[in-house]
Amino acid sequence: MAGAPDEREPGPAAGEPVQQPHVAGRVFPERPPEGKPQHRFLSGFFSNNQKCQLMLLRTLEKNPYVKLLLDAMKHSGCAVNTDRHFSCEDCHGHVSGGFDASTSQIVLCQNNIRSEAHMSRVVTHELIHAFDHCRAHVHWFSNVHHLACSEVRAANLSGDCSLVNELFRLRFGLKQHHQTCVRDRAILSILAVRNISKEVAQKAVAEVFESCFNDLEPFGRIPHNKTYARYAHRDFQNRDRYYSNI
């Protein structure tokens, strides 16, 4: 997710029986069938691993999208532990990251993430999937509508369809350009992780789009840039204060 359709791959809900026997033990398709050994957060002697960990640290400390999502996860009873819930690994192909629901772990592809900005997009996108996994029983593999909804939300709320990112893609604003971008990115993301036709992916996105596009939790608004994300984080931190005065 996080910026490109090949940048994440969610897995099935934790504790949920895998419907397809051939994918058992391989819920994150870009990882080797037996799974790579999980690197502890401050370990690793290879430069890619060290760079990945340093970029992750800076992202967790500075990025307003990520800081809000971490607070929201904690508030929902799914506090994120850096050492436990993030893993820097080498990945096949051009994938940049994914959410492995079977282990509640975000995989960061250290051989493909080259900048802190890229890291921030990947982490934000995957944390939205993790947040959805925390708050709802998401059937990642057996229900394409669940996957489509989370993909719509991730494209809408991660900043992936920001003006800057769209300009880099040489796509310029038209009426309802943001909605068009969210649809397109969600469809591409589904096709990257599911062996289905484009028509099926388009239909799934169309059927969930209105409700999922308007589901702005935990941001409360569409955070088009970091300034909006900071405002959203401030409002989230003040929610309990407002409720306590009612």
C-alpha positions in Angstrom: 0.0 0.0 0.0 1.7 3.2 1.1 2.1 4.9 -2.1 2.0 2.1 -4.8 0.0 -1.0 -5.4 3.1 -3.2 -4.8 3.9 -1.7 -1.4 1.8 -3.9 0.9 0.0 -7.1 1.3 -2.4 -7.7 4.1 -3.0 -11.2 5.4 -6.1 -12.9 6.9 -7.4 -12.1 10.3 -5.5 -13.5 13.3 -7.0 -16.7 14.6 -9.2 -17.1 11.5 -8.8 -20.5 9.7 -7.2 -20.0 6.3 -9.7 -21.0 3.6 -7.1 -22.0 1.0 -4.8 -24.8 2.3 -2.1 -23.8 -0.2 -1.6 -20.4 1.3 -1.2 -21.7 4.9 2.1 -20.3 6.3 2.3 -17.9 3.4 -0.2 -15.2 4.3 2.3 -12.5 3.1 2.8 -13.7 -0.5 6.1 -11.9 -1.2 7.8 -13.6 1.8 9.5 -17.0 1.2 7.1 -19.9 1.8 8.7 -20.9 5.1 8.9 -17.2 6.2 12.2 -15.3 6.8 13.7 -15.2 10.3 12.4 -12.1 12.1 15.1 -9.6 12.8 14.9 -8.1 16.2 14.6 -4.3 16.0 18.2 -3.3 17.1 19.9 -6.3 15.6 21.2 -6.9 12.1 24.6 -6.2 10.6 23.8 -5.5 7.0 23.6 -2.0 5.8 20.1 -2.3 4.4 18.8 -3.6 7.7 20.5 -0.8 9.6 19.2 1.8 7.2 15.7 0.4 7.4 15.7 0.5 11.2 17.0 4.0 11.4 14.4 5.3 8.9 11.7 3.5 10.8 12.8 5.1 14.1 12.7 8.6 12.5 9.3 7.9 11.0 7.8 6.7 14.3 9.2 9.7 16.1 8.4 12.5 13.6 5.7 11.6 11.1 2.3 13.0 12.2 0.3 10.4 10.3 2.2 7.6 12.1 2.0 9.3 15.5 -1.7 9.6 15.3 -2.1 6.0 14.2 0.1 4.7 17.0 -2.0 6.6 19.5 -5.2 5.3 17.9 -3.9 1.7 18.0 -3.1 2.1 21.7 -6.5 3.7 22.4 -8.2 0.7 20.7 -6.3 -1.8 22.9 -3.7 -2.8 20.2 -0.7 -0.9 21.3 2.2 -1.2 18.9 5.6 -2.4 20.1 8.4 -1.5 17.7 10.5 -4.6 18.3 7.5 -6.9 18.1 5.3 -5.5 15.4 7.8 -4.3 12.7 10.2 -6.4 10.8 12.8 -5.2 8.3 13.4 -7.9 5.7 14.5 -8.5 2.2 11.5 -9.1 -0.1 11.1 -10.5 -3.6 10.3 -8.3 -6.6 9.4 -4.6 -6.1 7.2 -4.9 -3.0 7.9 -2.3 -0.3 6.0 -3.7 2.6 2.9 -5.5 3.9 0.7 -6.3 6.9 0.9 -9.9 8.0 -2.3 -10.4 10.0 -1.3 -13.9 11.1 1.5 -12.4 13.2 0.1 -8.8 13.6 3.3 -7.6 12.1 4.2 -5.0 9.5 7.0 -6.1 7.2 9.2 -3.4 5.7 11.2 -4.4 2.6 14.6 -3.1 3.4 15.9 -3.8 -0.1 13.3 -1.7 -1.7 12.6 1.2 0.7 15.2 3.9 -0.3 14.2 7.1 1.5 12.5 8.3 4.7 9.6 9.7 2.7 9.0 6.3 1.2 9.3 4.6 4.6 6.7 7.1 6.0 4.2 6.2 3.2 4.7 2.5 3.7 4.4 2.6 7.5 1.3 4.9 7.4 -0.4 2.7 4.8 0.2 -0.5 6.7 -0.8 1.0 10.1 -4.2 1.8 8.6 -4.6 -1.8 7.7 -3.4 -2.8 11.2 -5.9 -0.3 12.7 -8.7 -1.9 10.7 -7.6 -5.3 11.7 -7.7 -4.2 15.4 -11.1 -2.7 15.4 -12.9 -5.2 13.1 -12.9 -8.9 12.3 -11.5 -8.4 8.8 -11.5 -11.4 6.5 -8.6 -10.4 4.3 -8.6 -13.5 2.0 -12.1 -14.8 2.1 -14.0 -11.5 1.6 -12.8 -9.2 -1.2 -15.2 -6.4 0.1 -13.3 -6.3 3.4 -10.0 -6.0 1.6 -11.5 -3.4 -0.8 -12.7 -1.3 2.1 -9.4 -1.2 3.9 -7.6 -0.4 0.6 -10.0 2.5 0.0 -9.3 3.8 3.5 -5.6 3.4 3.2 -5.5 5.3 -0.1 -7.7 8.0 1.2 -6.1 8.6 4.6 -2.4 7.8 4.1 -1.5 10.8 2.0 -0.9 8.6 -1.0 -3.3 10.7 -3.1 -1.8 14.0 -2.0 -1.3 16.7 -4.6 2.5 16.3 -4.4 2.4 12.6 -5.0 -0.1 13.0 -7.9 2.1 15.6 -9.5 5.1 13.2 -9.3 2.9 10.7 -11.1 2.2 13.4 -13.7 -1.5 13.3 -12.9 -3.1 16.7 -12.5 -6.2 17.7 -10.6 -9.6 17.5 -12.2 -13.0 17.6 -10.5 -13.1 15.0 -7.7 -9.5 14.0 -8.6 -8.9 12.8 -5.0 -11.8 10.3 -5.2 -10.6 9.1 -8.6 -7.1 8.6 -7.2 -8.4 6.7 -4.2 -10.4 4.3 -6.5 -7.5 3.7 -8.8 -5.0 3.1 -6.1 -7.4 0.7 -4.2 -8.1 -1.3 -7.3 -4.4 -1.6 -8.2 -3.6 -2.7 -4.6 -6.3 -5.4 -4.7 -4.9 -6.7 -8.0 -1.4 -6.8 -6.5 -2.5 -9.2 -3.7 -5.4 -11.2 -5.1 -5.6 -13.3 -8.2 -8.8 -11.8 -9.5 -9.9 -9.9 -12.6 -9.8 -6.2 -12.8 -13.5 -6.2 -13.3 -14.1 -8.0 -10.0 -11.7 -5.6 -8.2 -13.5 -2.6 -9.7 -16.9 -4.0 -8.7 -15.8 -4.6 -5.1 -14.3 -1.1 -4.8 -17.5 0.5 -6.3 -19.7 -1.4 -3.9 -17.9 -0.3 -0.7 -16.6 3.1 -1.9 -19.1 5.5 -0.5 -19.2 4.1 3.1 -15.4 3.3 3.3 -14.3 6.6 1.7 -16.4 8.4 4.3 -15.0 6.3 7.2 -12.3 8.7 8.4 -11.3 7.0 11.6 -9.0 7.7 13.4 -8.2 10.9 11.6 -11.7 12.5 11.6 -10.8 14.3 8.3 -8.9 13.6 5.1 -5.3 14.5 6.0 -4.2 15.8 2.6 -0.7 16.8 4.0 1.3 16.8 7.2 -0.3 20.0 8.5 -3.8 18.4 8.3 -2.4 15.3 9.9 -1.0 17.4 12.8 -4.4 19.0 13.2 -6.1 15.6 13.2 -3.6 14.3 15.8 -4.3 17.3 18.0 -8.1 16.7 17.7 -7.7 13.0 18.4 -5.7 13.7 21.6 -8.4 16.1 22.8 -11.3 13.7 22.2 -11.5 12.3 25.7 -11.2 15.8 27.1 -14.3 16.9 25.1 -16.3 13.8 26.1 -15.4 14.2 29.8 -17.1 17.6 29.8 -20.5 16.2 28.5 
